[in-house]
Amino acid sequence: MSAANSRRPGTHLGRRALVLGATATAAGLALPGTAQAATFGYTDDGTNYVIDTGANLVFKVRKSNGDLSSLVYRGTEYQGYGGNNSHIESGLGSSTVTIRQSGSTILVSVTYGTLKHYYAARSGENNVYVWTNKADTSVSATRFILRVKAGLFLNDEPDSYTYTNSTIEASDVFAKPDGQTRSKHYSKLRVMDYNYVGWTTGSVGLYVVRSNHEKASGGPFYRSLLRHQSADGGGLYEILYYGQNQTEDQRFGLQGPYVIALTDGGAPSSSLYAGTLITSWADSLGISGYVAAGGRGRVAGVGITGRNTTYAYTVGIANSAAQYWGSARSSDGYFSIAGALPGTYTLTVFKGELGVYTTSVTVTAGGTTTLNSIAIPSTNDPSNASAIWRINDWNGTPSGFKNADLMTYAHPSDVRAAAWTGNVVIGSGTETSGFPCYIWKDVNSGLLVYFKLTAAQAAAAHTLRIGVTTAFANGRPQVVVNDTWTSAIPSPPTQPTSRSLTNGSYRGNNNTFTYSVPASAWLTDTSQYNVLKINVVSGSGTTSYLSAGTAIDALDLLT
């Protein structure tokens, strides 16, 4: 059975998704594939509220704690494994749970201290709409997990460890007999890359369609676990704040809806995607913290100049309360970010994942803030600096370096990884592809870069720059030139404290280390190669791939 991966708006949906629009429902129209015999409504079985969507989906919500305790589609139970229900975090505990019907909508409300959680069903739809309003840190993480029974969507994707036979790190990274690695962390996707996660058998699809993540943390490039599967069952996640590779403090307030969608095997309807979903039917439901479309605003930019058109550019706006983003059009840099809460935001233009421009922008309810063309100063992009040599281009990611792509869905020890050694010679043509994307103190510290200088270059001091995208255990580079000059140990920048390099993520805080190398460090014989040694230093970390390490963006020697 195959696993369904990410789709983007506008892609072909294959089999038609069993989703009814609110307009069609209100008009009483019967769309193909909709079960008309079922009756929309709810009952109380004493332990659960039982909601029948009037289509092919019946689900239950536990009255004592707000858990999703059953999810039956076309007569088959999909919810649950290991005796656990689906819920926020690991379950909320004793909660106040109420239910009411308003026309063609049924809303279940869950209150647990300051946290409020909601499930909504629409008549004739095989969807469950979910909102979570977290007001403070009384619940540590913001994660909803849909637990799925074992054996229903068997697959051998990178985030499935059904067929593994050994644990190689902590309790969540595993190896198969053939040496390939698997983990729930190996999604390969940034949050901006997917609209939904789930699986399909070809005849049944089960998905979680993500929300707009306005109350999440980490921006458009955040990487997190999205789903997992083992012999015990599977999980689909909506993660807003997890404490894993987080680069920002958590945000509070209402997030949603994210949608549990069941289909006849095809992808979820694009009408459920965060950028296209219309929820005017929820405006009058009394959901705490809900802001209707009319109370939101839009930011638009007529264009961006100073771009390197080799790269995709993303525009993000963020403040302590919310975050949003949109892609800049490749032809002229035009962008539009809609559905933003009113407020003043920091707007950042990213080349790849590297911030190259910031300004302030204010969003007003019901209005559009139009920005004149943004001009990125040449000096804002480190790639524009004149260099004697450069390895990789500055873009805020390790892309292009050895093993970079693989490390978003595999462990460094994976049999598919090329050797983590990587001494390179400037001018060889393989400087980037031969240089490892990650360097660890206990694995490959001491990488060498060989290069020649002209007499004029050797007679002058130069600035060496090393850009990194994250670090584990405060790993940072100290450099040695020709075994005669050693740099000071730089201070560690602020980075996430959780595992990253072994968990499928290079995404931390981009940082540039700068070293002023004196002329006395260079060889005066221009026929000889100068040797740059890059060591990783730190007093933290353990051994092997959990020793202190860092992910490389680019390195260069300026003129």
Backbone torsions as a table, in degrees:
resi	resn	phi	psi	omega
1	MET	NA	141.0	-174.9
2	SER	-93.3	156.4	178.7
3	ALA	-104.6	134.7	178.4
4	ALA	-83.1	133.3	178.6
5	ASN	-109.0	-164.4	-171.2
6	SER	-69.6	149.7	171.8
7	ARG	-126.1	158.6	176.8
8	ARG	-115.7	156.9	177.7
9	PRO	-54.5	134.5	176.1
10	GLY	96.2	-9.7	179.1
11	THR	-76.6	157.4	-179.3
12	HIS	-65.3	133.7	-174.5
13	LEU	-90.1	-6.5	-178.9
14	GLY	68.8	-127.9	176.8
15	ARG	-61.1	144.1	-177.1
16	ARG	-69.2	129.2	179.6
17	ALA	-72.7	140.4	-179.4
18	LEU	-83.2	75.2	-179.0
19	VAL	-133.4	131.9	178.0
20	LEU	-104.4	135.2	174.5
21	GLY	-74.4	154.1	-178.7
22	ALA	-61.9	-35.6	-178.8
23	THR	-65.6	-44.7	179.5
24	ALA	-62.9	-39.8	179.9
25	THR	-63.6	-47.3	-177.8
26	ALA	-62.8	-31.8	-178.4
27	ALA	-83.8	-4.7	179.0
28	GLY	78.0	19.3	-178.9
29	LEU	-79.1	140.8	178.1
30	ALA	-102.7	109.3	177.8
31	LEU	-84.5	151.9	179.9
32	PRO	-54.1	140.0	177.5
33	GLY	86.9	-0.2	-179.5
34	THR	-93.7	129.2	178.0
35	ALA	-75.9	120.0	-177.0
36	GLN	-96.6	-12.4	-175.2
37	ALA	-77.7	-29.4	-177.9
38	ALA	-68.5	157.4	-178.6
39	THR	-110.3	126.2	178.5
40	PHE	-73.2	130.2	178.8
41	GLY	161.4	-172.7	-179.4
42	TYR	-140.5	157.3	175.4
43	THR	-134.2	170.9	178.9
44	ASP	-122.0	114.5	-179.4
45	ASP	-93.3	10.1	179.9
46	GLY	98.9	-37.8	179.3
47	THR	-107.4	-32.3	-175.1
48	ASN	-131.6	154.4	161.5
49	TYR	-86.5	129.2	-176.6
50	VAL	-109.5	116.3	-175.2
51	ILE	-111.1	122.5	175.1
52	ASP	-104.4	119.7	-175.9
53	THR	-77.1	-5.2	-177.8
54	GLY	78.8	6.6	176.4
55	ALA	-117.4	-114.2	179.4
56	ASN	-118.3	13.5	-173.1
57	LEU	-123.1	129.4	172.5
58	VAL	-127.8	127.3	178.4
59	PHE	-132.3	159.0	-178.2
60	LYS	-122.9	145.9	174.3
61	VAL	-123.2	125.7	-177.4
62	ARG	-67.5	127.6	-175.6
63	LYS	-70.8	-22.8	-175.0
64	SER	-84.4	-27.5	-173.4
65	ASN	-142.5	-1.8	178.5
66	GLY	80.0	8.9	176.5
67	ASP	-65.8	146.0	167.3
68	LEU	-81.3	108.0	-168.7
69	SER	-101.6	-10.3	178.6
70	SER	-158.2	143.6	177.8
71	LEU	-143.9	96.4	-174.9
72	VAL	-107.8	120.3	179.4
73	TYR	-121.9	123.4	-177.4
74	ARG	52.2	37.5	175.5
75	GLY	85.3	-0.6	-179.4
76	THR	-108.6	132.4	177.5
77	GLU	-81.5	127.8	179.3
78	TYR	-110.8	-20.3	-173.4
79	GLN	-81.2	139.9	163.5
80	GLY	100.2	139.1	167.3
81	TYR	-153.4	153.1	179.0
82	GLY	60.5	25.4	-178.9
83	GLY	75.6	9.6	-177.7
84	ASN	-104.5	149.8	175.1
85	ASN	-93.8	-177.8	174.6
86	SER	-97.7	141.4	-170.8
87	HIS	-172.2	175.9	171.3
88	ILE	-75.0	137.2	-179.9
89	GLU	50.6	-125.7	178.3
90	SER	-107.0	22.0	-177.1
91	GLY	109.6	138.9	-173.2
92	LEU	-86.0	-27.0	-172.5
93	GLY	90.1	-168.9	-174.9
94	SER	-54.6	123.6	-175.2
95	SER	-138.1	164.5	171.8
96	THR	-94.7	120.4	-174.9
97	VAL	-123.7	125.0	179.7
98	THR	-127.9	163.3	180.0
99	ILE	-143.2	145.9	173.7
100	ARG	-155.7	154.8	178.6
101	GLN	-113.1	132.7	176.3
102	SER	-125.6	94.0	-178.5
103	GLY	62.3	-117.5	-176.6
104	SER	-93.2	17.1	179.8
105	THR	-128.7	136.2	171.6
106	ILE	-114.6	129.6	-178.8
107	LEU	-120.6	125.8	172.8
108	VAL	-104.4	126.7	-178.7
109	SER	-113.1	132.8	-179.1
110	VAL	-121.5	128.3	176.9
111	THR	-121.3	123.5	177.8
112	TYR	-130.4	98.2	-174.7
113	GLY	59.5	-123.0	179.7
114	THR	-88.7	-4.7	-179.0
115	LEU	-91.6	137.0	175.4
116	LYS	-124.1	140.2	-174.3
117	HIS	-138.2	143.6	-173.3
118	TYR	-136.9	143.9	169.3
119	TYR	-123.6	134.6	178.0
120	ALA	-128.5	141.3	175.4
121	ALA	-120.7	142.5	177.3
122	ARG	-114.7	139.1	-177.7
123	SER	-57.8	125.9	175.8
124	GLY	85.6	4.5	-178.4
125	GLU	-111.3	144.5	174.7
126	ASN	-96.2	49.4	-177.4
127	ASN	-133.0	150.2	169.4
128	VAL	-121.2	118.9	179.2
129	TYR	-90.9	132.3	-172.2
130	VAL	-128.1	134.8	173.0
131	TRP	-126.0	149.4	174.7
132	THR	-134.3	127.5	177.6
133	ASN	-117.2	104.1	179.3
134	LYS	-103.6	119.7	-173.1
135	ALA	-93.2	-22.0	-174.4
136	ASP	-161.4	-167.6	-174.9
137	THR	-90.9	13.0	-179.1
138	SER	-63.2	-25.9	168.0
139	VAL	-109.3	121.6	-164.9
140	SER	-64.0	-45.7	-177.1
141	ALA	-117.0	165.8	174.4
142	THR	-119.0	94.6	-175.5
143	ARG	-145.7	128.7	169.3
144	PHE	-108.2	130.9	178.0
145	ILE	-119.3	123.8	173.1
146	LEU	-93.6	110.2	-177.1
147	ARG	-88.9	132.1	-172.2
148	VAL	-120.6	137.0	-177.5
149	LYS	-59.2	150.4	-178.5
150	ALA	-67.6	148.7	170.1
151	GLY	83.7	-3.3	-174.9
152	LEU	-85.4	-29.6	-177.5
153	PHE	-136.1	54.9	-176.6
154	LEU	-59.5	134.5	177.8
155	ASN	-159.1	170.4	179.7
156	ASP	-125.5	44.3	177.2
157	GLU	-75.2	167.6	-178.0
158	PRO	-58.1	-26.7	-179.9
159	ASP	-96.6	14.4	176.5
160	SER	-112.8	125.2	179.9
161	TYR	-117.5	32.6	177.2
162	THR	-62.3	-36.2	-172.2
163	TYR	-106.3	21.5	178.6
164	THR	-89.2	161.1	-178.1
165	ASN	-130.7	4.5	178.4
166	SER	-155.9	153.1	176.3
167	THR	-101.2	129.8	-175.8
168	ILE	-114.7	-12.9	177.1
169	GLU	-155.7	131.8	-178.7
170	ALA	47.9	-135.8	177.6
171	SER	-122.9	20.5	-173.4
172	ASP	-137.2	10.3	173.8
173	VAL	-126.4	129.3	-170.1
174	PHE	-130.9	161.3	177.5
175	ALA	-123.3	143.3	172.8
176	LYS	-88.0	165.1	177.9
177	PRO	-58.5	-27.1	-178.5
178	ASP	-85.3	1.7	177.1
179	GLY	94.3	-7.6	174.3
180	GLN	-74.8	150.5	-176.1
181	THR	-110.8	154.6	-177.4
182	ARG	-140.7	146.0	175.8
183	SER	-164.2	151.8	174.5
184	LYS	-62.1	-18.4	-179.4
185	HIS	-80.1	-11.7	-169.9
186	TYR	-92.2	70.3	-178.9
187	SER	-86.6	-25.7	-178.4
188	LYS	73.6	-5.3	-170.5
189	LEU	-114.5	141.4	165.7
190	ARG	-84.6	162.0	-176.2
191	VAL	-62.3	-31.2	-179.6
192	MET	-74.5	-10.5	-174.4
193	ASP	-88.6	-12.6	-174.6
194	TYR	-132.0	152.9	172.5
195	ASN	-106.4	-23.2	-178.7
196	TYR	-156.8	161.9	172.7
197	VAL	-130.8	151.2	179.1
198	GLY	162.4	-162.7	-178.3
199	TRP	-140.5	161.5	172.6
200	THR	-139.8	146.0	171.7
201	THR	-95.6	-6.5	-171.9
202	GLY	103.2	-28.8	178.0
203	SER	-117.1	-18.1	176.2
204	VAL	-137.6	132.8	174.5
205	GLY	-120.5	136.5	177.2
206	LEU	-125.7	124.5	-172.0
207	TYR	-141.6	156.8	163.1
208	VAL	-115.1	117.4	177.5
209	VAL	-88.4	122.9	-172.8
210	ARG	-70.1	156.6	174.0
211	SER	-81.0	-174.8	178.4
212	ASN	-78.6	-4.5	176.3
213	HIS	60.0	29.4	-179.5
214	GLU	-66.1	-26.7	178.3
215	LYS	-102.7	8.9	176.2
216	ALA	-81.6	179.9	179.4
217	SER	-130.3	143.1	175.7
218	GLY	118.3	-12.7	176.2
219	GLY	76.1	-170.5	-173.2
220	PRO	-68.7	-18.8	-173.4
221	PHE	-102.4	7.0	-178.6
222	TYR	-62.3	138.3	177.9
223	ARG	-118.0	133.3	-178.7
224	SER	-150.7	166.8	172.9
225	LEU	-65.1	141.2	-177.3
226	LEU	-119.8	-30.8	179.6
227	ARG	-161.1	164.6	173.1
228	HIS	-153.4	161.3	175.0
229	GLN	-150.4	137.5	175.5
230	SER	-140.8	-177.0	178.4
231	ALA	-63.2	-21.0	-178.7
232	ASP	-84.1	-19.3	-177.4
233	GLY	145.2	-170.7	-176.3
234	GLY	-131.4	169.3	178.0
235	GLY	-143.0	137.6	172.1
236	LEU	-115.8	136.9	-168.7
237	TYR	-122.6	145.7	160.2
238	GLU	-117.8	107.8	-175.4
239	ILE	-113.5	123.3	179.8
240	LEU	-107.0	-38.1	175.3
241	TYR	-151.6	121.2	-170.4
242	TYR	-127.8	-7.5	-176.4
243	GLY	74.0	13.3	-179.2
244	GLN	-114.3	113.0	-179.8
245	ASN	56.6	33.1	180.0
246	GLN	-80.0	130.5	179.5
247	THR	-103.5	-4.3	-179.1
248	GLU	-134.6	161.3	169.8
249	ASP	-67.8	157.2	179.5
250	GLN	-73.3	152.2	176.9
251	ARG	-103.5	153.9	-177.1
252	PHE	-120.7	155.9	179.5
253	GLY	125.7	-175.9	-175.1
254	LEU	-76.6	130.2	175.6
255	GLN	-122.0	131.9	175.7
256	GLY	141.8	-178.6	0.9
257	PRO	-82.9	148.3	159.3
258	TYR	-104.5	153.2	-164.2
259	VAL	-127.2	126.4	168.5
260	ILE	-85.3	115.2	-173.7
261	ALA	-121.4	131.6	174.1
262	LEU	-115.3	138.2	-175.6
263	THR	-133.5	178.4	177.5
264	ASP	-86.9	22.9	176.6
265	GLY	118.9	-20.9	179.5
266	GLY	-82.4	177.9	177.7
267	ALA	-69.9	158.8	174.7
268	PRO	-61.9	151.1	177.8
269	SER	-60.5	138.6	178.1
270	SER	-64.5	-15.3	176.9
271	SER	-68.5	-11.8	178.0
272	LEU	-93.4	-7.3	-176.9
273	TYR	-68.0	152.7	-175.3
274	ALA	-57.0	-34.0	-177.8
275	GLY	-81.2	-12.2	-175.9
276	THR	-123.8	-14.0	-175.4
277	LEU	-64.2	129.4	176.5
278	ILE	-108.5	123.8	-176.7
279	THR	-123.3	37.2	178.9
280	SER	-60.1	-25.2	177.9
281	TRP	-65.7	-17.9	-179.8
282	ALA	-94.5	-3.9	-174.0
283	ASP	-57.6	-35.2	-173.7
284	SER	-105.7	16.2	-176.8
285	LEU	-81.8	-13.0	179.6
286	GLY	79.2	26.5	178.3
287	ILE	-70.4	126.2	-176.3
288	SER	-62.2	125.3	178.6
289	GLY	85.8	0.8	-176.9
290	TYR	-70.2	131.9	175.9
291	VAL	-122.0	117.9	-178.1
292	ALA	-71.2	168.9	-177.3
293	ALA	-57.1	-36.2	-179.0
294	GLY	-67.5	-18.9	179.0
295	GLY	-94.1	10.2	-178.6
296	ARG	-116.4	168.9	-178.4
297	GLY	-136.0	-176.1	-173.5
298	ARG	-137.5	146.6	172.8
299	VAL	-119.5	132.5	178.6
300	ALA	-134.4	141.8	177.0
301	GLY	-121.0	132.3	-175.3
302	VAL	-71.7	-20.0	178.2
303	GLY	170.5	169.7	178.2
304	ILE	-134.5	123.9	175.6
305	THR	-105.2	164.5	-178.1
306	GLY	82.5	16.5	179.3
307	ARG	-84.7	154.6	167.2
308	ASN	-97.5	104.8	-169.8
309	THR	-70.2	-1.4	171.6
310	THR	-66.4	-25.1	-173.1
311	TYR	-109.6	152.3	169.5
312	ALA	-78.6	141.2	177.7
313	TYR	-114.3	139.0	178.8
314	THR	-122.4	141.9	176.8
315	VAL	-114.1	125.7	179.0
316	GLY	-120.0	146.8	169.7
317	ILE	-124.2	139.3	-175.4
318	ALA	-155.0	145.9	166.5
319	ASN	-143.5	-169.8	-175.7
320	SER	-70.2	-14.6	-175.8
321	ALA	-101.7	-27.0	-173.6
322	ALA	-158.9	164.0	177.5
323	GLN	-145.8	146.7	179.0
324	TYR	-150.9	164.3	178.3
325	TRP	-158.2	165.2	176.0
326	GLY	-157.6	159.0	-179.6
327	SER	-86.8	141.5	174.3
328	ALA	-84.7	135.6	-179.6
329	ARG	-63.7	134.3	-172.6
330	SER	-65.0	-30.5	-175.2
331	SER	-73.1	-37.8	-174.2
332	ASP	-141.8	-4.3	179.2
333	GLY	85.8	8.1	176.9
334	TYR	-60.0	142.0	176.9
335	PHE	-145.3	157.5	177.2
336	SER	-145.3	129.0	178.5
337	ILE	-124.3	110.6	-174.8
338	ALA	-108.6	165.6	174.1
339	GLY	73.8	25.2	-178.1
340	ALA	-88.6	143.9	175.2
341	LEU	-68.8	147.0	178.3
342	PRO	-59.5	144.8	178.7
343	GLY	152.8	176.2	176.7
344	THR	-102.3	130.6	-173.5
345	TYR	-124.9	156.8	165.4
346	THR	-88.5	122.7	177.9
347	LEU	-96.5	130.1	179.7
348	THR	-125.5	132.5	172.9
349	VAL	-99.0	127.2	-178.3
350	PHE	-110.4	129.6	167.0
351	LYS	-92.2	113.1	-168.2
352	GLY	61.0	-112.9	176.1
353	GLU	-120.1	19.1	-178.4
354	LEU	-105.8	119.9	178.3
355	GLY	-67.2	125.0	-178.0
356	VAL	-123.7	0.6	178.9
357	TYR	-163.7	138.7	174.9
358	THR	-136.9	149.8	173.3
359	THR	-156.8	178.6	179.1
360	SER	-108.3	144.1	179.0
361	VAL	-143.4	144.1	-179.5
362	THR	-114.0	131.7	178.9
363	VAL	-104.6	134.3	178.2
364	THR	-117.1	148.9	-179.4
365	ALA	-62.6	128.6	177.3
366	GLY	74.7	3.3	-175.9
367	GLY	-116.6	168.1	173.9
368	THR	-119.1	123.6	174.7
369	THR	-93.6	112.4	-178.0
370	THR	-100.7	126.4	-179.4
371	LEU	-102.7	138.6	172.8
372	ASN	-65.4	169.8	-177.9
373	SER	-54.4	130.9	178.6
374	ILE	-88.4	127.9	178.0
375	ALA	-106.3	115.2	178.3
376	ILE	-81.4	117.1	177.8
377	PRO	-59.9	141.4	-178.3
378	SER	-56.3	-35.6	-176.9
379	THR	-72.4	-12.2	179.5
380	ASN	-75.4	-20.6	179.3
381	ASP	-101.9	112.0	-177.6
382	PRO	-60.3	-19.1	178.6
383	SER	-67.6	-19.3	-178.1
384	ASN	-82.8	-10.2	178.7
385	ALA	-69.9	139.3	-179.6
386	SER	-70.0	128.2	-174.7
387	ALA	-129.5	146.3	171.2
388	ILE	-69.6	-43.5	172.7
389	TRP	-151.5	156.2	179.9
390	ARG	-145.0	135.3	175.5
391	ILE	-110.4	116.9	-173.8
392	ASN	70.0	167.0	177.8
393	ASP	-106.3	150.0	-178.0
394	TRP	-74.9	113.9	178.3
395	ASN	-144.9	7.2	177.1
396	GLY	81.6	9.4	178.7
397	THR	-140.2	163.2	174.7
398	PRO	-83.9	6.2	-175.9
399	SER	-51.1	133.1	-178.7
400	GLY	103.3	-26.6	177.3
401	PHE	-77.3	163.4	179.9
402	LYS	-58.5	130.0	175.7
403	ASN	72.1	5.9	-172.4
404	ALA	-60.5	-48.3	-177.7
405	ASP	-67.4	-42.8	-178.2
406	LEU	-59.1	-35.0	-174.2
407	MET	-70.7	-5.4	173.3
408	THR	-86.6	-5.6	178.2
409	TYR	-147.4	24.2	178.4
410	ALA	-157.8	160.6	176.8
411	HIS	-82.0	151.4	179.0
412	PRO	-57.5	-23.8	180.0
413	SER	-84.5	-0.7	-176.7
414	ASP	-56.1	141.7	-177.6
415	VAL	-61.9	-22.7	-179.2
416	ARG	-80.1	-13.4	-178.3
417	ALA	-73.3	136.0	172.2
418	ALA	-70.4	161.1	-178.7
419	ALA	-54.5	139.6	-177.5
420	TRP	-79.8	0.3	170.6
421	THR	-71.9	165.6	-177.7
422	GLY	175.8	48.0	172.7
423	ASN	-65.9	136.6	-174.6
424	VAL	-130.0	157.1	179.2
425	VAL	-116.8	123.9	177.8
426	ILE	-64.5	130.9	-177.9
427	GLY	97.7	-5.9	-178.7
428	SER	-75.8	-21.3	-176.2
429	GLY	89.7	-8.0	179.7
430	THR	-119.8	20.9	-176.8
431	GLU	-58.0	-42.8	-176.7
432	THR	-80.1	-51.8	-176.4
433	SER	-65.3	-23.6	-179.8
434	GLY	-92.4	-5.7	-177.0
435	PHE	-96.3	128.0	-176.9
436	PRO	-64.6	143.3	179.8
437	CYS	-70.9	-28.7	179.8
438	TYR	-122.5	147.8	174.2
439	ILE	-128.6	128.6	178.6
440	TRP	-115.9	147.8	179.0
441	LYS	-59.7	-37.4	-172.2
442	ASP	-102.1	3.7	-175.2
443	VAL	-119.1	-55.7	-173.6
444	ASN	-142.7	25.1	173.9
445	SER	-60.4	145.9	-178.4
446	GLY	96.1	20.4	176.3
447	LEU	-59.5	144.8	-175.3
448	LEU	-115.3	139.3	173.0
449	VAL	-120.5	121.8	-179.4
450	TYR	-101.3	134.3	-179.6
451	PHE	-156.7	153.4	176.9
452	LYS	-107.6	151.8	176.9
453	LEU	-123.7	149.4	172.0
454	THR	-74.6	169.9	179.9
455	ALA	-61.2	-40.1	179.8
456	ALA	-66.1	-40.6	179.4
457	GLN	-66.8	-39.4	-178.3
458	ALA	-71.4	-15.6	-178.9
459	ALA	-88.9	0.3	-175.2
460	ALA	-125.5	155.8	171.1
461	ALA	-75.3	151.3	179.8
462	HIS	-139.5	157.3	177.3
463	THR	-98.8	126.4	173.9
464	LEU	-102.0	134.7	178.4
465	ARG	-123.2	137.3	173.1
466	ILE	-128.3	118.3	178.5
467	GLY	-97.1	136.8	178.2
468	VAL	-126.3	156.5	-179.2
469	THR	-107.0	-21.2	174.9
470	THR	-167.1	176.3	175.7
471	ALA	-150.3	152.7	173.9
472	PHE	-115.6	134.2	177.5
473	ALA	55.7	38.6	176.5
474	ASN	63.4	23.9	176.7
475	GLY	-64.6	131.1	176.8
476	ARG	-149.2	156.5	-173.1
477	PRO	-83.8	133.0	166.6
478	GLN	-114.7	138.6	-173.4
479	VAL	-117.0	151.7	176.4
480	VAL	-128.3	133.8	179.5
481	VAL	-114.8	120.2	175.4
482	ASN	54.1	27.4	178.8
483	ASP	57.9	16.9	-179.4
484	THR	-120.0	-24.4	-178.7
485	TRP	-127.7	128.2	-179.4
486	THR	-122.5	132.9	-179.7
487	SER	-73.0	162.0	169.4
488	ALA	-67.2	159.2	175.3
489	ILE	-79.3	118.1	-177.1
490	PRO	-72.3	156.3	176.0
491	SER	-70.8	145.0	179.7
492	PRO	-74.3	133.0	175.4
493	PRO	-75.6	167.8	176.9
494	THR	-71.5	123.8	179.1
495	GLN	-140.4	160.1	174.3
496	PRO	-56.4	147.1	-177.2
497	THR	-94.5	-7.4	-178.5
498	SER	-83.7	171.3	172.4
499	ARG	-59.8	146.3	-179.2
500	SER	-142.2	-59.4	-173.1
501	LEU	-61.2	-28.8	179.3
502	THR	-97.0	-1.1	-176.5
503	ASN	-114.9	23.7	173.6
504	GLY	81.9	14.6	-177.2
505	SER	-135.2	129.0	170.3
506	TYR	-102.8	2.8	-169.6
507	ARG	-88.4	105.1	172.4
508	GLY	-129.4	-133.2	176.5
509	ASN	-105.0	118.4	177.4
510	ASN	-59.1	135.7	-178.4
511	ASN	-147.0	142.6	177.7
512	THR	-113.6	123.2	173.3
513	PHE	-93.0	132.0	-177.6
514	THR	-119.8	132.6	-177.5
515	TYR	-126.8	126.6	176.8
516	SER	-93.2	106.4	-175.3
517	VAL	-96.7	122.6	-177.7
518	PRO	-73.3	158.3	179.8
519	ALA	-60.4	-29.3	-178.1
520	SER	-65.9	-14.8	-179.0
521	ALA	-79.5	-21.3	-173.5
522	TRP	-85.0	154.4	173.0
523	LEU	-76.1	138.8	-180.0
524	THR	-86.7	-18.4	176.9
525	ASP	-81.1	108.8	-173.9
526	THR	-71.5	-9.6	177.7
527	SER	-84.6	-12.2	-177.6
528	GLN	-97.6	154.1	177.0
529	TYR	-85.8	129.5	165.2
530	ASN	-73.9	150.5	-177.7
531	VAL	-124.6	119.2	174.6
532	LEU	-101.1	123.5	177.0
533	LYS	-107.1	132.0	-179.7
534	ILE	-113.3	113.0	177.5
535	ASN	-105.9	150.7	171.4
536	VAL	-101.9	127.6	-178.8
537	VAL	-120.6	147.5	176.0
538	SER	177.5	151.8	174.3
539	GLY	-97.6	9.2	-177.5
540	SER	-117.5	-178.1	-179.8
541	GLY	88.7	175.0	-179.7
542	THR	-118.2	-110.9	-176.3
543	THR	-130.1	167.0	175.5
544	SER	52.6	-130.3	-175.7
545	TYR	-77.5	-3.6	171.9
546	LEU	-105.3	12.3	168.2
547	SER	-77.2	168.6	-179.3
548	ALA	-57.8	136.6	-178.0
549	GLY	-152.4	173.7	179.4
550	THR	-152.2	156.2	178.1
551	ALA	-105.8	135.1	-173.0
552	ILE	-98.8	137.2	173.8
553	ASP	-97.1	-54.8	-179.8
554	ALA	-164.5	162.3	171.7
555	LEU	-145.6	144.6	-179.6
556	ASP	-153.9	160.9	175.1
557	LEU	-115.5	115.4	-174.1
558	LEU	-80.9	154.9	179.0
559	THR	-71.5	NA	NA
